[in-house]
Amino acid sequence: MMNKRELIYSIAEQTGYTQTEVRNILNTFISTVFEEVKSDNKVRIGGLGVFSLLYQKSRPVRNPQTMEPIVLAPRNSVKFRPADDLVRKLNGEEK
């Protein structure tokens, strides 16, 4: 699995930008996506996919160790739907 540091290094190598420049751009990208999704806006990136806010209702669950029933509080999460082009490329299909 590639981590953020390795991603920054790879992008810097491919583009000729410094790692510091790439890190700043990547951090700005991440914070922009976060703020937009937090504001309940979808972020669509062509060729990659769509990030959107996912509301999860409270629900009953069981603690697997004690089998005690508990209720999970409602929370927000992020949903990612990959672009069709990305899925096709992953499966070796051409457009």
C-alpha positions in Angstrom: 0.0 0.0 0.0 1.3 3.4 -0.9 1.3 6.0 1.8 1.2 9.8 1.5 4.9 10.2 1.6 5.4 7.7 -1.2 2.7 9.4 -3.2 4.3 12.8 -2.9 7.7 11.3 -3.9 6.2 9.6 -6.9 4.3 12.7 -8.1 7.5 14.8 -7.6 9.6 12.3 -9.6 7.0 12.3 -12.5 6.4 16.0 -12.7 9.7 17.6 -11.8 8.1 19.6 -8.9 9.8 19.5 -5.5 8.4 17.3 -2.8 7.5 20.4 -0.8 5.5 21.8 -3.7 3.7 18.5 -4.2 3.0 18.2 -0.5 1.5 21.7 -0.4 -0.7 21.0 -3.5 -1.8 17.6 -2.1 -2.6 19.0 1.3 -4.6 21.8 -0.3 -6.4 19.2 -2.4 -7.3 17.1 0.6 -8.5 20.1 2.7 -10.6 21.4 -0.2 -12.3 18.0 -0.7 -12.8 17.9 3.1 -14.4 21.3 3.2 -16.7 20.7 0.2 -17.8 17.3 1.4 -18.4 18.7 4.9 -20.6 21.4 3.3 -22.6 18.6 1.7 -21.3 19.3 -1.8 -20.2 16.5 -4.0 -16.6 16.6 -5.4 -16.4 15.0 -8.9 -12.9 14.4 -10.3 -13.0 13.2 -13.9 -11.4 9.8 -14.4 -11.2 9.2 -10.6 -14.7 9.4 -9.1 -17.0 11.3 -6.8 -16.7 12.0 -3.1 -19.9 12.7 -1.2 -21.3 13.0 2.3 -22.9 9.9 3.7 -25.3 10.2 6.7 -25.4 7.1 8.8 -28.4 6.8 11.2 -28.0 5.4 14.7 -28.4 1.6 14.7 -28.3 -1.2 17.2 -25.2 -3.4 17.2 -23.6 -6.0 19.5 -20.2 -5.9 21.2 -18.6 -9.0 19.7 -16.6 -9.7 22.9 -19.4 -9.4 25.4 -22.5 -9.8 23.1 -23.9 -6.8 24.9 -26.3 -4.8 22.7 -25.4 -1.1 22.2 -26.7 1.7 20.0 -24.2 3.4 17.7 -24.7 7.2 17.5 -25.5 8.7 14.2 -22.5 10.0 12.3 -21.3 11.4 9.0 -19.0 9.5 6.7 -17.6 9.8 3.2 -18.7 7.9 0.2 -16.5 7.4 -2.8 -17.9 6.2 -6.1 -15.2 5.4 -8.6 -15.6 6.8 -12.2 -16.6 4.3 -14.9 -13.3 5.0 -16.7 -11.3 4.1 -13.6 -13.2 0.8 -13.2 -12.7 0.0 -17.0 -8.9 0.7 -16.7 -8.6 -1.5 -13.6 -10.3 -4.3 -15.5 -8.1 -3.9 -18.6 -11.0 -2.8 -20.8 -10.5 -0.1 -23.4 -13.2 2.6 -24.0 
